[in-house]
């Protein structure tokens, strides 16, 4: 289910329960697999691991063909 905003955009309602909801989205798009990007990826995974809506998020990513990100 989606929540529609006044501007016509919508977001999945499960996103309100996501551990990342108040974080900068850049965290989930590391600059590379090594060095700072590796640390960034590890930090993003630490946010995702205990998230109560991790399955819904992963399903959304596959359904919407997200090619990049954690």
N, C-alpha and C positions, 0 to 999 in steps of 0.2 A: 504494500500500500504506500502511496506517496502523499505528501503534504504539499499543497499548492500555495505559493506565496502570492502576494498582491501583484507582483510584476509578471505573473504567469509561469514562473519557473517552479519546478517541483523537486523535492528531495525524498528519498525513501524514509519512512517513519522510523525504521530501525536505526538510522544514523544518529538520532537523538540519544541513543544509548551507547554509541561508539566511544571507545577510550580515546580516540583521536579527535573528537568533535571540536575541541578548542585549540588544537595544535596547528602550526603552520604546515600546509600540505607539502611544502618543499621537502620536509623531512622524509617523505615517503617516495621520493624520486632522487636517489643517490646519484652523485656525479660520476661514479665509476665503481668498479669492483674492488679497488685497492685503496690504501691510504685513507684520506678523509671520507671517501665514498663508502669504504668498508665500515668505518665507525658509524657513519650515518645510517647505513643499512642495518647494522646491529641495534642501533637505538630505535629505529622504526620497528624492527621485529620484537623488541622488548615491549613496545606499546601494544602491538597486535596480539602477542601470545596470550595474555590474560583477558583480552577483550570479550565481553559477553555476546557480541554480535559478529564475531570473526567469521562464522560460517555464512551468514547472510552477506557479508562484505565480499567474501571470496566468490560466492555465487553471483553477486551483482557484477563483479569484475569479469567473470567468464561470460555471462549473459550479454554484457555490453562491449565485449571484445577489447578490454583494456590491455594494451600491449606492454606498458611500462609501469613501473612502481612496485612497491612492496605490498 
